[in-house]
Each structure stands twice: as C-alpha cells, then as structure tokens.
Amino acid sequence: MSREKREKARGLAQAFKKMSKPASKGGTGGTFTAAATKAGHADTPEGRKEFADKVLSSPDNYSEKMVKKANFYRNVISKGSR
C-alpha cells in the first residue's frame, strides 16, 4: 500500500471516530427537511419528494447546494425508503 493511500485511509478512519452518534435510518432530519417544511410541504417522505421534484424542475430558483441536496434525496434517500 502506498504512503498516500495509507494517509487517506487513516484520515477516513479518524473521521469515523469523530462521529458522536450513528446516522439514523432515513436521514438526519437536516436542512433539506427544514427547507421542505418551510416551503409548505408535509414532513413526510412524500412531502420531501415533492419538494425535491420542485427544486429540480426549476434549479435556477434555488442555491446550488439545495439542488444537490434535492438530487441526492431523489436518487438515494427516497429510493431507499420504498
């Protein structure tokens, strides 16, 4: 194993040690959920999916970060809850 790979692996191991608690199933109820709720969508997987679709249908109206979060939600989170 090269030195660079070893350093990268060590850094990743340290990052996992810093996690104070494991991630819960279905997300952490973070900023995407808060934005969806603030926009008037229900605090349910269906409501968040509607918000993600709305963000992705008009990405110019939202920040680049929110578009990335919506894309992540649609592709990963909502497919895992089926």
mmCIF file of the N, C-alpha and C atoms, coordinates in Angstrom:
data_MODEL
# 
_entry.id   MODEL 
# 
loop_
_atom_site.group_PDB 
_atom_site.id 
_atom_site.type_symbol 
_atom_site.label_atom_id 
_atom_site.label_alt_id 
_atom_site.label_comp_id 
_atom_site.label_asym_id 
_atom_site.label_entity_id 
_atom_site.label_seq_id 
_atom_site.pdbx_PDB_ins_code 
_atom_site.Cartn_x 
_atom_site.Cartn_y 
_atom_site.Cartn_z 
_atom_site.occupancy 
_atom_site.B_iso_or_equiv 
_atom_site.pdbx_formal_charge 
_atom_site.auth_seq_id 
_atom_site.auth_comp_id 
_atom_site.auth_asym_id 
_atom_site.auth_atom_id 
_atom_site.pdbx_PDB_model_num 
ATOM 1   N N  . MET A 1 1  ? 0.855   -1.176 0.000   1.00 0.00 ? 1  MET A N  1 
ATOM 2   C CA . MET A 1 1  ? 0.000   0.000  0.000   1.00 0.00 ? 1  MET A CA 1 
ATOM 3   C C  . MET A 1 1  ? 0.900   1.238  0.000   1.00 0.00 ? 1  MET A C  1 
ATOM 4   N N  . SER A 1 2  ? 0.597   2.163  -0.850  1.00 0.00 ? 2  SER A N  1 
ATOM 5   C CA . SER A 1 2  ? 1.430   3.361  -0.929  1.00 0.00 ? 2  SER A CA 1 
ATOM 6   C C  . SER A 1 2  ? 1.193   4.278  0.275   1.00 0.00 ? 2  SER A C  1 
ATOM 7   N N  . ARG A 1 3  ? 2.138   5.146  0.501   1.00 0.00 ? 3  ARG A N  1 
ATOM 8   C CA . ARG A 1 3  ? 2.043   6.066  1.629   1.00 0.00 ? 3  ARG A CA 1 
ATOM 9   C C  . ARG A 1 3  ? 0.809   6.963  1.501   1.00 0.00 ? 3  ARG A C  1 
ATOM 10  N N  . GLU A 1 4  ? 0.534   7.418  0.275   1.00 0.00 ? 4  GLU A N  1 
ATOM 11  C CA . GLU A 1 4  ? -0.619  8.297  0.043   1.00 0.00 ? 4  GLU A CA 1 
ATOM 12  C C  . GLU A 1 4  ? -1.930  7.590  0.387   1.00 0.00 ? 4  GLU A C  1 
ATOM 13  N N  . LYS A 1 5  ? -2.055  6.335  -0.018  1.00 0.00 ? 5  LYS A N  1 
ATOM 14  C CA . LYS A 1 5  ? -3.274  5.570  0.285   1.00 0.00 ? 5  LYS A CA 1 
ATOM 15  C C  . LYS A 1 5  ? -3.408  5.340  1.780   1.00 0.00 ? 5  LYS A C  1 
ATOM 16  N N  . ARG A 1 6  ? -2.272  5.073  2.446   1.00 0.00 ? 6  ARG A N  1 
ATOM 17  C CA . ARG A 1 6  ? -2.300  4.862  3.887   1.00 0.00 ? 6  ARG A CA 1 
ATOM 18  C C  . ARG A 1 6  ? -2.770  6.110  4.620   1.00 0.00 ? 6  ARG A C  1 
ATOM 19  N N  . GLU A 1 7  ? -2.269  7.268  4.198   1.00 0.00 ? 7  GLU A N  1 
ATOM 20  C CA . GLU A 1 7  ? -2.661  8.540  4.825   1.00 0.00 ? 7  GLU A CA 1 
ATOM 21  C C  . GLU A 1 7  ? -4.154  8.808  4.606   1.00 0.00 ? 7  GLU A C  1 
ATOM 22  N N  . LYS A 1 8  ? -4.628  8.524  3.404   1.00 0.00 ? 8  LYS A N  1 
ATOM 23  C CA . LYS A 1 8  ? -6.047  8.734  3.096   1.00 0.00 ? 8  LYS A CA 1 
ATOM 24  C C  . LYS A 1 8  ? -6.926  7.813  3.959   1.00 0.00 ? 8  LYS A C  1 
ATOM 25  N N  . ALA A 1 9  ? -6.514  6.555  4.081   1.00 0.00 ? 9  ALA A N  1 
ATOM 26  C CA . ALA A 1 9  ? -7.261  5.601  4.900   1.00 0.00 ? 9  ALA A CA 1 
ATOM 27  C C  . ALA A 1 9  ? -7.252  6.014  6.364   1.00 0.00 ? 9  ALA A C  1 
ATOM 28  N N  . ARG A 1 10 ? -6.111  6.501  6.843   1.00 0.00 ? 10 ARG A N  1 
ATOM 29  C CA . ARG A 1 10 ? -6.000  6.940  8.237   1.00 0.00 ? 10 ARG A CA 1 
ATOM 30  C C  . ARG A 1 10 ? -6.927  8.133  8.493   1.00 0.00 ? 10 ARG A C  1 
ATOM 31  N N  . GLY A 1 11 ? -6.975  9.056  7.539   1.00 0.00 ? 11 GLY A N  1 
ATOM 32  C CA . GLY A 1 11 ? -7.850  10.218 7.682   1.00 0.00 ? 11 GLY A CA 1 
ATOM 33  C C  . GLY A 1 11 ? -9.308  9.825  7.721   1.00 0.00 ? 11 GLY A C  1 
ATOM 34  N N  . LEU A 1 12 ? -9.670  8.859  6.889   1.00 0.00 ? 12 LEU A N  1 
ATOM 35  C CA . LEU A 1 12 ? -11.050 8.376  6.871   1.00 0.00 ? 12 LEU A CA 1 
ATOM 36  C C  . LEU A 1 12 ? -11.403 7.698  8.184   1.00 0.00 ? 12 LEU A C  1 
ATOM 37  N N  . ALA A 1 13 ? -10.497 6.903  8.708   1.00 0.00 ? 13 ALA A N  1 
ATOM 38  C CA . ALA A 1 13 ? -10.723 6.227  9.985   1.00 0.00 ? 13 ALA A CA 1 
ATOM 39  C C  . ALA A 1 13 ? -10.921 7.250  11.106  1.00 0.00 ? 13 ALA A C  1 
ATOM 40  N N  . GLN A 1 14 ? -10.135 8.316  11.095  1.00 0.00 ? 14 GLN A N  1 
ATOM 41  C CA . GLN A 1 14 ? -10.280 9.353  12.117  1.00 0.00 ? 14 GLN A CA 1 
ATOM 42  C C  . GLN A 1 14 ? -11.618 10.079 11.990  1.00 0.00 ? 14 GLN A C  1 
ATOM 43  N N  . ALA A 1 15 ? -12.075 10.274 10.760  1.00 0.00 ? 15 ALA A N  1 
ATOM 44  C CA . ALA A 1 15 ? -13.358 10.942 10.557  1.00 0.00 ? 15 ALA A CA 1 
ATOM 45  C C  . ALA A 1 15 ? -14.490 10.110 11.145  1.00 0.00 ? 15 ALA A C  1 
ATOM 46  N N  . PHE A 1 16 ? -14.425 8.791  10.967  1.00 0.00 ? 16 PHE A N  1 
ATOM 47  C CA . PHE A 1 16 ? -15.462 7.931  11.529  1.00 0.00 ? 16 PHE A CA 1 
ATOM 48  C C  . PHE A 1 16 ? -15.416 7.920  13.052  1.00 0.00 ? 16 PHE A C  1 
ATOM 49  N N  . LYS A 1 17 ? -14.240 8.006  13.626  1.00 0.00 ? 17 LYS A N  1 
ATOM 50  C CA . LYS A 1 17 ? -14.121 8.045  15.084  1.00 0.00 ? 17 LYS A CA 1 
ATOM 51  C C  . LYS A 1 17 ? -14.748 9.311  15.656  1.00 0.00 ? 17 LYS A C  1 
ATOM 52  N N  . LYS A 1 18 ? -14.743 10.408 14.887  1.00 0.00 ? 18 LYS A N  1 
ATOM 53  C CA . LYS A 1 18 ? -15.269 11.680 15.374  1.00 0.00 ? 18 LYS A CA 1 
ATOM 54  C C  . LYS A 1 18 ? -16.788 11.723 15.405  1.00 0.00 ? 18 LYS A C  1 
ATOM 55  N N  . MET A 1 19 ? -17.425 10.797 14.717  1.00 0.00 ? 19 MET A N  1 
ATOM 56  C CA . MET A 1 19 ? -18.896 10.794 14.707  1.00 0.00 ? 19 MET A CA 1 
ATOM 57  C C  . MET A 1 19 ? -19.389 10.491 16.114  1.00 0.00 ? 19 MET A C  1 
ATOM 58  N N  . SER A 1 20 ? -20.210 11.368 16.651  1.00 0.00 ? 20 SER A N  1 
ATOM 59  C CA . SER A 1 20 ? -20.667 11.186 18.021  1.00 0.00 ? 20 SER A CA 1 
ATOM 60  C C  . SER A 1 20 ? -21.783 10.160 18.130  1.00 0.00 ? 20 SER A C  1 
ATOM 61  N N  . LYS A 1 21 ? -22.559 10.005 17.065  1.00 0.00 ? 21 LYS A N  1 
ATOM 62  C CA . LYS A 1 21 ? -23.629 9.007  17.078  1.00 0.00 ? 21 LYS A CA 1 
ATOM 63  C C  . LYS A 1 21 ? -23.841 8.511  15.649  1.00 0.00 ? 21 LYS A C  1 
ATOM 64  N N  . PRO A 1 22 ? -24.312 7.297  15.498  1.00 0.00 ? 22 PRO A N  1 
ATOM 65  C CA . PRO A 1 22 ? -24.509 6.758  14.148  1.00 0.00 ? 22 PRO A CA 1 
ATOM 66  C C  . PRO A 1 22 ? -25.671 7.462  13.436  1.00 0.00 ? 22 PRO A C  1 
ATOM 67  N N  . ALA A 1 23 ? -25.588 7.482  12.117  1.00 0.00 ? 23 ALA A N  1 
ATOM 68  C CA . ALA A 1 23 ? -26.658 8.086  11.322  1.00 0.00 ? 23 ALA A CA 1 
ATOM 69  C C  . ALA A 1 23 ? -27.912 7.234  11.458  1.00 0.00 ? 23 ALA A C  1 
ATOM 70  N N  . SER A 1 24 ? -29.044 7.878  11.588  1.00 0.00 ? 24 SER A N  1 
ATOM 71  C CA . SER A 1 24 ? -30.292 7.139  11.714  1.00 0.00 ? 24 SER A CA 1 
ATOM 72  C C  . SER A 1 24 ? -30.802 6.747  10.336  1.00 0.00 ? 24 SER A C  1 
ATOM 73  N N  . LYS A 1 25 ? -31.614 5.734  10.289  1.00 0.00 ? 25 LYS A N  1 
ATOM 74  C CA . LYS A 1 25 ? -32.176 5.279  9.020   1.00 0.00 ? 25 LYS A CA 1 
ATOM 75  C C  . LYS A 1 25 ? -33.141 6.345  8.511   1.00 0.00 ? 25 LYS A C  1 
ATOM 76  N N  . GLY A 1 26 ? -33.043 6.670  7.228   1.00 0.00 ? 26 GLY A N  1 
ATOM 77  C CA . GLY A 1 26 ? -33.953 7.633  6.637   1.00 0.00 ? 26 GLY A CA 1 
ATOM 78  C C  . GLY A 1 26 ? -33.472 9.068  6.738   1.00 0.00 ? 26 GLY A C  1 
ATOM 79  N N  . GLY A 1 27 ? -32.234 9.285  7.082   1.00 0.00 ? 27 GLY A N  1 
ATOM 80  C CA . GLY A 1 27 ? -31.709 10.642 7.125   1.00 0.00 ? 27 GLY A CA 1 
ATOM 81  C C  . GLY A 1 27 ? -31.635 11.211 8.522   1.00 0.00 ? 27 GLY A C  1 
ATOM 82  N N  . THR A 1 28 ? -31.146 12.417 8.602   1.00 0.00 ? 28 THR A N  1 
ATOM 83  C CA . THR A 1 28 ? -30.942 13.027 9.910   1.00 0.00 ? 28 THR A CA 1 
ATOM 84  C C  . THR A 1 28 ? -31.914 14.167 10.183  1.00 0.00 ? 28 THR A C  1 
ATOM 85  N N  . GLY A 1 29 ? -32.863 14.411 9.283   1.00 0.00 ? 29 GLY A N  1 
ATOM 86  C CA . GLY A 1 29 ? -33.822 15.482 9.516   1.00 0.00 ? 29 GLY A CA 1 
ATOM 87  C C  . GLY A 1 29 ? -33.152 16.832 9.497   1.00 0.00 ? 29 GLY A C  1 
ATOM 88  N N  . GLY A 1 30 ? -32.294 17.049 8.531   1.00 0.00 ? 30 GLY A N  1 
ATOM 89  C CA . GLY A 1 30 ? -31.485 18.252 8.492   1.00 0.00 ? 30 GLY A CA 1 
ATOM 90  C C  . GLY A 1 30 ? -32.057 19.383 7.672   1.00 0.00 ? 30 GLY A C  1 
ATOM 91  N N  . THR A 1 31 ? -31.194 20.069 6.967   1.00 0.00 ? 31 THR A N  1 
ATOM 92  C CA . THR A 1 31 ? -31.562 21.295 6.276   1.00 0.00 ? 31 THR A CA 1 
ATOM 93  C C  . THR A 1 31 ? -32.529 21.069 5.125   1.00 0.00 ? 31 THR A C  1 
ATOM 94  N N  . PHE A 1 32 ? -32.429 19.930 4.445   1.00 0.00 ? 32 PHE A N  1 
ATOM 95  C CA . PHE A 1 32 ? -33.361 19.683 3.345   1.00 0.00 ? 32 PHE A CA 1 
ATOM 96  C C  . PHE A 1 32 ? -34.788 19.531 3.875   1.00 0.00 ? 32 PHE A C  1 
ATOM 97  N N  . THR A 1 33 ? -34.942 18.789 4.947   1.00 0.00 ? 33 THR A N  1 
ATOM 98  C CA . THR A 1 33 ? -36.261 18.620 5.564   1.00 0.00 ? 33 THR A CA 1 
ATOM 99  C C  . THR A 1 33 ? -36.792 19.958 6.061   1.00 0.00 ? 33 THR A C  1 
ATOM 100 N N  . ALA A 1 34 ? -35.923 20.751 6.671   1.00 0.00 ? 34 ALA A N  1 
ATOM 101 C CA . ALA A 1 34 ? -36.340 22.062 7.169   1.00 0.00 ? 34 ALA A CA 1 
ATOM 102 C C  . ALA A 1 34 ? -36.790 22.965 6.027   1.00 0.00 ? 34 ALA A C  1 
ATOM 103 N N  . ALA A 1 35 ? -36.050 22.942 4.923   1.00 0.00 ? 35 ALA A N  1 
ATOM 104 C CA . ALA A 1 35 ? -36.420 23.768 3.769   1.00 0.00 ? 35 ALA A CA 1 
ATOM 105 C C  . ALA A 1 35 ? -37.738 23.306 3.163   1.00 0.00 ? 35 ALA A C  1 
ATOM 106 N N  . ALA A 1 36 ? -37.943 21.997 3.090   1.00 0.00 ? 36 ALA A N  1 
ATOM 107 C CA . ALA A 1 36 ? -39.196 21.461 2.542   1.00 0.00 ? 36 ALA A CA 1 
ATOM 108 C C  . ALA A 1 36 ? -40.376 21.860 3.415   1.00 0.00 ? 36 ALA A C  1 
ATOM 109 N N  . THR A 1 37 ? -40.207 21.751 4.726   1.00 0.00 ? 37 THR A N  1 
ATOM 110 C CA . THR A 1 37 ? -41.272 22.121 5.660   1.00 0.00 ? 37 THR A CA 1 
ATOM 111 C C  . THR A 1 37 ? -41.570 23.617 5.575   1.00 0.00 ? 37 THR A C  1 
ATOM 112 N N  . LYS A 1 38 ? -40.514 24.419 5.502   1.00 0.00 ? 38 LYS A N  1 
ATOM 113 C CA . LYS A 1 38 ? -40.681 25.874 5.401   1.00 0.00 ? 38 LYS A CA 1 
ATOM 114 C C  . LYS A 1 38 ? -41.391 26.259 4.110   1.00 0.00 ? 38 LYS A C  1 
ATOM 115 N N  . ALA A 1 39 ? -41.174 25.477 3.049   1.00 0.00 ? 39 ALA A N  1 
ATOM 116 C CA . ALA A 1 39 ? -41.816 25.753 1.761   1.00 0.00 ? 39 ALA A CA 1 
ATOM 117 C C  . ALA A 1 39 ? -43.258 25.257 1.720   1.00 0.00 ? 39 ALA A C  1 
ATOM 118 N N  . GLY A 1 40 ? -43.724 24.681 2.835   1.00 0.00 ? 40 GLY A N  1 
ATOM 119 C CA . GLY A 1 40 ? -45.123 24.278 2.919   1.00 0.00 ? 40 GLY A CA 1 
ATOM 120 C C  . GLY A 1 40 ? -45.396 22.826 2.593   1.00 0.00 ? 40 GLY A C  1 
ATOM 121 N N  . HIS A 1 41 ? -44.369 22.026 2.456   1.00 0.00 ? 41 HIS A N  1 
ATOM 122 C CA . HIS A 1 41 ? -44.547 20.605 2.169   1.00 0.00 ? 41 HIS A CA 1 
ATOM 123 C C  . HIS A 1 41 ? -44.638 19.831 3.474   1.00 0.00 ? 41 HIS A C  1 
ATOM 124 N N  . ALA A 1 42 ? -45.361 18.732 3.434   1.00 0.00 ? 42 ALA A N  1 
ATOM 125 C CA . ALA A 1 42 ? -45.549 17.912 4.628   1.00 0.00 ? 42 ALA A CA 1 
ATOM 126 C C  . ALA A 1 42 ? -44.217 17.318 5.077   1.00 0.00 ? 42 ALA A C  1 
ATOM 127 N N  . ASP A 1 43 ? -44.088 17.093 6.370   1.00 0.00 ? 43 ASP A N  1 
ATOM 128 C CA . ASP A 1 43 ? -42.876 16.492 6.929   1.00 0.00 ? 43 ASP A CA 1 
ATOM 129 C C  . ASP A 1 43 ? -42.983 14.965 6.825   1.00 0.00 ? 43 ASP A C  1 
ATOM 130 N N  . THR A 1 44 ? -43.101 14.504 5.599   1.00 0.00 ? 44 THR A N  1 
ATOM 131 C CA . THR A 1 44 ? -43.196 13.084 5.289   1.00 0.00 ? 44 THR A CA 1 
ATOM 132 C C  . THR A 1 44 ? -42.278 12.801 4.102   1.00 0.00 ? 44 THR A C  1 
ATOM 133 N N  . PRO A 1 45 ? -41.944 11.543 3.869   1.00 0.00 ? 45 PRO A N  1 
ATOM 134 C CA . PRO A 1 45 ? -41.140 11.238 2.680   1.00 0.00 ? 45 PRO A CA 1 
ATOM 135 C C  . PRO A 1 45 ? -41.785 11.723 1.382   1.00 0.00 ? 45 PRO A C  1 
ATOM 136 N N  . GLU A 1 46 ? -43.106 11.632 1.302   1.00 0.00 ? 46 GLU A N  1 
ATOM 137 C CA . GLU A 1 46 ? -43.800 12.097 0.094   1.00 0.00 ? 46 GLU A CA 1 
ATOM 138 C C  . GLU A 1 46 ? -43.684 13.609 -0.067  1.00 0.00 ? 46 GLU A C  1 
ATOM 139 N N  . GLY A 1 47 ? -43.806 14.335 1.038   1.00 0.00 ? 47 GLY A N  1 
ATOM 140 C CA . GLY A 1 47 ? -43.679 15.792 1.005   1.00 0.00 ? 47 GLY A CA 1 
ATOM 141 C C  . GLY A 1 47 ? -42.286 16.238 0.603   1.00 0.00 ? 47 GLY A C  1 
ATOM 142 N N  . ARG A 1 48 ? -41.277 15.552 1.143   1.00 0.00 ? 48 ARG A N  1 
ATOM 143 C CA . ARG A 1 48 ? -39.901 15.881 0.782   1.00 0.00 ? 48 ARG A CA 1 
ATOM 144 C C  . ARG A 1 48 ? -39.611 15.525 -0.667  1.00 0.00 ? 48 ARG A C  1 
ATOM 145 N N  . LYS A 1 49 ? -40.210 14.430 -1.168  1.00 0.00 ? 49 LYS A N  1 
ATOM 146 C CA . LYS A 1 49 ? -40.018 14.059 -2.570  1.00 0.00 ? 49 LYS A CA 1 
ATOM 147 C C  . LYS A 1 49 ? -40.651 15.114 -3.479  1.00 0.00 ? 49 LYS A C  1 
ATOM 148 N N  . GLU A 1 50 ? -41.830 15.607 -3.112  1.00 0.00 ? 50 GLU A N  1 
ATOM 149 C CA . GLU A 1 50 ? -42.479 16.682 -3.882  1.00 0.00 ? 50 GLU A CA 1 
ATOM 150 C C  . GLU A 1 50 ? -41.579 17.924 -3.924  1.00 0.00 ? 50 GLU A C  1 
ATOM 151 N N  . PHE A 1 51 ? -40.995 18.262 -2.777  1.00 0.00 ? 51 PHE A N  1 
ATOM 152 C CA . PHE A 1 51 ? -40.102 19.425 -2.724  1.00 0.00 ? 51 PHE A CA 1 
ATOM 153 C C  . PHE A 1 51 ? -38.868 19.192 -3.588  1.00 0.00 ? 51 PHE A C  1 
ATOM 154 N N  . ALA A 1 52 ? -38.299 17.990 -3.535  1.00 0.00 ? 52 ALA A N  1 
ATOM 155 C CA . ALA A 1 52 ? -37.135 17.682 -4.367  1.00 0.00 ? 52 ALA A CA 1 
ATOM 156 C C  . ALA A 1 52 ? -37.479 17.823 -5.847  1.00 0.00 ? 52 ALA A C  1 
ATOM 157 N N  . ASP A 1 53 ? -38.644 17.327 -6.243  1.00 0.00 ? 53 ASP A N  1 
ATOM 158 C CA . ASP A 1 53 ? -39.069 17.457 -7.638  1.00 0.00 ? 53 ASP A CA 1 
ATOM 159 C C  . ASP A 1 53 ? -39.245 18.921 -8.031  1.00 0.00 ? 53 ASP A C  1 
ATOM 160 N N  . LYS A 1 54 ? -39.789 19.716 -7.103  1.00 0.00 ? 54 LYS A N  1 
ATOM 161 C CA . LYS A 1 54 ? -39.985 21.149 -7.359  1.00 0.00 ? 54 LYS A CA 1 
ATOM 162 C C  . LYS A 1 54 ? -38.642 21.861 -7.542  1.00 0.00 ? 54 LYS A C  1 
ATOM 163 N N  . VAL A 1 55 ? -37.684 21.539 -6.673  1.00 0.00 ? 55 VAL A N  1 
ATOM 164 C CA . VAL A 1 55 ? -36.353 22.154 -6.759  1.00 0.00 ? 55 VAL A CA 1 
ATOM 165 C C  . VAL A 1 55 ? -35.676 21.763 -8.068  1.00 0.00 ? 55 VAL A C  1 
ATOM 166 N N  . LEU A 1 56 ? -35.766 20.492 -8.426  1.00 0.00 ? 56 LEU A N  1 
ATOM 167 C CA . LEU A 1 56 ? -35.086 20.021 -9.629  1.00 0.00 ? 56 LEU A CA 1 
ATOM 168 C C  . LEU A 1 56 ? -35.770 20.475 -10.918 1.00 0.00 ? 56 LEU A C  1 
ATOM 169 N N  . SER A 1 57 ? -37.046 20.824 -10.830 1.00 0.00 ? 57 SER A N  1 
ATOM 170 C CA . SER A 1 57 ? -37.737 21.310 -12.027 1.00 0.00 ? 57 SER A CA 1 
ATOM 171 C C  . SER A 1 57 ? -37.402 22.770 -12.327 1.00 0.00 ? 57 SER A C  1 
ATOM 172 N N  . SER A 1 58 ? -36.957 23.517 -11.316 1.00 0.00 ? 58 SER A N  1 
ATOM 173 C CA . SER A 1 58 ? -36.555 24.915 -11.532 1.00 0.00 ? 58 SER A CA 1 
ATOM 174 C C  . SER A 1 58 ? -35.304 25.228 -10.704 1.00 0.00 ? 58 SER A C  1 
ATOM 175 N N  . PRO A 1 59 ? -34.154 24.655 -11.079 1.00 0.00 ? 59 PRO A N  1 
ATOM 176 C CA . PRO A 1 59 ? -32.937 24.813 -10.268 1.00 0.00 ? 59 PRO A CA 1 
ATOM 177 C C  . PRO A 1 59 ? -32.415 26.247 -10.196 1.00 0.00 ? 59 PRO A C  1 
ATOM 178 N N  . ASP A 1 60 ? -32.818 27.111 -11.128 1.00 0.00 ? 60 ASP A N  1 
ATOM 179 C CA . ASP A 1 60 ? -32.347 28.500 -11.091 1.00 0.00 ? 60 ASP A CA 1 
ATOM 180 C C  . ASP A 1 60 ? -32.924 29.278 -9.916  1.00 0.00 ? 60 ASP A C  1 
ATOM 181 N N  . ASN A 1 61 ? -34.011 28.780 -9.347  1.00 0.00 ? 61 ASN A N  1 
ATOM 182 C CA . ASN A 1 61 ? -34.658 29.473 -8.229  1.00 0.00 ? 61 ASN A CA 1 
ATOM 183 C C  . ASN A 1 61 ? -34.078 29.078 -6.863  1.00 0.00 ? 61 ASN A C  1 
ATOM 184 N N  . TYR A 1 62 ? -33.140 28.117 -6.850  1.00 0.00 ? 62 TYR A N  1 
ATOM 185 C CA . TYR A 1 62 ? -32.588 27.607 -5.594  1.00 0.00 ? 62 TYR A CA 1 
ATOM 186 C C  . TYR A 1 62 ? -31.062 27.630 -5.652  1.00 0.00 ? 62 TYR A C  1 
ATOM 187 N N  . SER A 1 63 ? -30.459 27.565 -4.480  1.00 0.00 ? 63 SER A N  1 
ATOM 188 C CA . SER A 1 63 ? -28.994 27.554 -4.420  1.00 0.00 ? 63 SER A CA 1 
ATOM 189 C C  . SER A 1 63 ? -28.452 26.241 -4.986  1.00 0.00 ? 63 SER A C  1 
ATOM 190 N N  . GLU A 1 64 ? -27.194 26.283 -5.362  1.00 0.00 ? 64 GLU A N  1 
ATOM 191 C CA . GLU A 1 64 ? -26.548 25.083 -5.903  1.00 0.00 ? 64 GLU A CA 1 
ATOM 192 C C  . GLU A 1 64 ? -26.550 23.959 -4.869  1.00 0.00 ? 64 GLU A C  1 
ATOM 193 N N  . LYS A 1 65 ? -26.348 24.317 -3.600  1.00 0.00 ? 65 LYS A N  1 
ATOM 194 C CA . LYS A 1 65 ? -26.361 23.316 -2.527  1.00 0.00 ? 65 LYS A CA 1 
ATOM 195 C C  . LYS A 1 65 ? -27.730 22.658 -2.397  1.00 0.00 ? 65 LYS A C  1 
ATOM 196 N N  . MET A 1 66 ? -28.789 23.472 -2.484  1.00 0.00 ? 66 MET A N  1 
ATOM 197 C CA . MET A 1 66 ? -30.131 22.911 -2.349  1.00 0.00 ? 66 MET A CA 1 
ATOM 198 C C  . MET A 1 66 ? -30.452 21.987 -3.526  1.00 0.00 ? 66 MET A C  1 
ATOM 199 N N  . VAL A 1 67 ? -29.991 22.342 -4.709  1.00 0.00 ? 67 VAL A N  1 
ATOM 200 C CA . VAL A 1 67 ? -30.209 21.489 -5.878  1.00 0.00 ? 67 VAL A CA 1 
ATOM 201 C C  . VAL A 1 67 ? -29.489 20.156 -5.674  1.00 0.00 ? 67 VAL A C  1 
ATOM 202 N N  . LYS A 1 68 ? -28.267 20.199 -5.144  1.00 0.00 ? 68 LYS A N  1 
ATOM 203 C CA . LYS A 1 68 ? -27.523 18.967 -4.882  1.00 0.00 ? 68 LYS A CA 1 
ATOM 204 C C  . LYS A 1 68 ? -28.230 18.114 -3.832  1.00 0.00 ? 68 LYS A C  1 
ATOM 205 N N  . LYS A 1 69 ? -28.756 18.761 -2.798  1.00 0.00 ? 69 LYS A N  1 
ATOM 206 C CA . LYS A 1 69 ? -29.476 18.026 -1.756  1.00 0.00 ? 69 LYS A CA 1 
ATOM 207 C C  . LYS A 1 69 ? -30.738 17.391 -2.313  1.00 0.00 ? 69 LYS A C  1 
ATOM 208 N N  . ALA A 1 70 ? -31.447 18.116 -3.164  1.00 0.00 ? 70 ALA A N  1 
ATOM 209 C CA . ALA A 1 70 ? -32.667 17.583 -3.774  1.00 0.00 ? 70 ALA A CA 1 
ATOM 210 C C  . ALA A 1 70 ? -32.338 16.400 -4.665  1.00 0.00 ? 70 ALA A C  1 
ATOM 211 N N  . ASN A 1 71 ? -31.273 16.513 -5.426  1.00 0.00 ? 71 ASN A N  1 
ATOM 212 C CA . ASN A 1 71 ? -30.864 15.422 -6.298  1.00 0.00 ? 71 ASN A CA 1 
ATOM 213 C C  . ASN A 1 71 ? -30.476 14.197 -5.468  1.00 0.00 ? 71 ASN A C  1 
ATOM 214 N N  . PHE A 1 72 ? -29.739 14.414 -4.395  1.00 0.00 ? 72 PHE A N  1 
ATOM 215 C CA . PHE A 1 72 ? -29.364 13.327 -3.503  1.00 0.00 ? 72 PHE A CA 1 
ATOM 216 C C  . PHE A 1 72 ? -30.614 12.682 -2.905  1.00 0.00 ? 72 PHE A C  1 
ATOM 217 N N  . TYR A 1 73 ? -31.533 13.506 -2.437  1.00 0.00 ? 73 TYR A N  1 
ATOM 218 C CA . TYR A 1 73 ? -32.747 12.975 -1.829  1.00 0.00 ? 73 TYR A CA 1 
ATOM 219 C C  . TYR A 1 73 ? -33.513 12.124 -2.831  1.00 0.00 ? 73 TYR A C  1 
ATOM 220 N N  . ARG A 1 74 ? -33.683 12.637 -4.034  1.00 0.00 ? 74 ARG A N  1 
ATOM 221 C CA . ARG A 1 74 ? -34.457 11.902 -5.036  1.00 0.00 ? 74 ARG A CA 1 
ATOM 222 C C  . ARG A 1 74 ? -33.774 10.597 -5.428  1.00 0.00 ? 74 ARG A C  1 
ATOM 223 N N  . ASN A 1 75 ? -32.447 10.629 -5.599  1.00 0.00 ? 75 ASN A N  1 
ATOM 224 C CA . ASN A 1 75 ? -31.738 9.454  -6.096  1.00 0.00 ? 75 ASN A CA 1 
ATOM 225 C C  . ASN A 1 75 ? -31.401 8.419  -5.036  1.00 0.00 ? 75 ASN A C  1 
ATOM 226 N N  . VAL A 1 76 ? -31.147 8.843  -3.820  1.00 0.00 ? 76 VAL A N  1 
ATOM 227 C CA . VAL A 1 76 ? -30.668 7.915  -2.813  1.00 0.00 ? 76 VAL A CA 1 
ATOM 228 C C  . VAL A 1 76 ? -31.686 7.690  -1.691  1.00 0.00 ? 76 VAL A C  1 
ATOM 229 N N  . ILE A 1 77 ? -32.098 8.745  -1.064  1.00 0.00 ? 77 ILE A N  1 
ATOM 230 C CA . ILE A 1 77 ? -32.950 8.615  0.120   1.00 0.00 ? 77 ILE A CA 1 
ATOM 231 C C  . ILE A 1 77 ? -34.327 8.066  -0.231  1.00 0.00 ? 77 ILE A C  1 
ATOM 232 N N  . SER A 1 78 ? -35.001 8.669  -1.192  1.00 0.00 ? 78 SER A N  1 
ATOM 233 C CA . SER A 1 78 ? -36.367 8.254  -1.485  1.00 0.00 ? 78 SER A CA 1 
ATOM 234 C C  . SER A 1 78 ? -36.429 6.845  -2.078  1.00 0.00 ? 78 SER A C  1 
ATOM 235 N N  . LYS A 1 79 ? -35.389 6.409  -2.784  1.00 0.00 ? 79 LYS A N  1 
ATOM 236 C CA . LYS A 1 79 ? -35.377 5.056  -3.335  1.00 0.00 ? 79 LYS A CA 1 
ATOM 237 C C  . LYS A 1 79 ? -35.119 4.031  -2.242  1.00 0.00 ? 79 LYS A C  1 
ATOM 238 N N  . GLY A 1 80 ? -34.428 4.443  -1.201  1.00 0.00 ? 80 GLY A N  1 
ATOM 239 C CA . GLY A 1 80 ? -34.151 3.518  -0.092  1.00 0.00 ? 80 GLY A CA 1 
ATOM 240 C C  . GLY A 1 80 ? -35.333 3.306  0.808   1.00 0.00 ? 80 GLY A C  1 
ATOM 241 N N  . SER A 1 81 ? -36.311 4.198  0.777   1.00 0.00 ? 81 SER A N  1 
ATOM 242 C CA . SER A 1 81 ? -37.469 4.084  1.673   1.00 0.00 ? 81 SER A CA 1 
ATOM 243 C C  . SER A 1 81 ? -38.633 3.360  1.024   1.00 0.00 ? 81 SER A C  1 
ATOM 244 N N  . ARG A 1 82 ? -38.445 2.804  -0.137  1.00 0.00 ? 82 ARG A N  1 
ATOM 245 C CA . ARG A 1 82 ? -39.525 2.078  -0.817  1.00 0.00 ? 82 ARG A CA 1 
ATOM 246 C C  . ARG A 1 82 ? -39.729 0.718  -0.244  1.00 0.00 ? 82 ARG A C  1 
# 
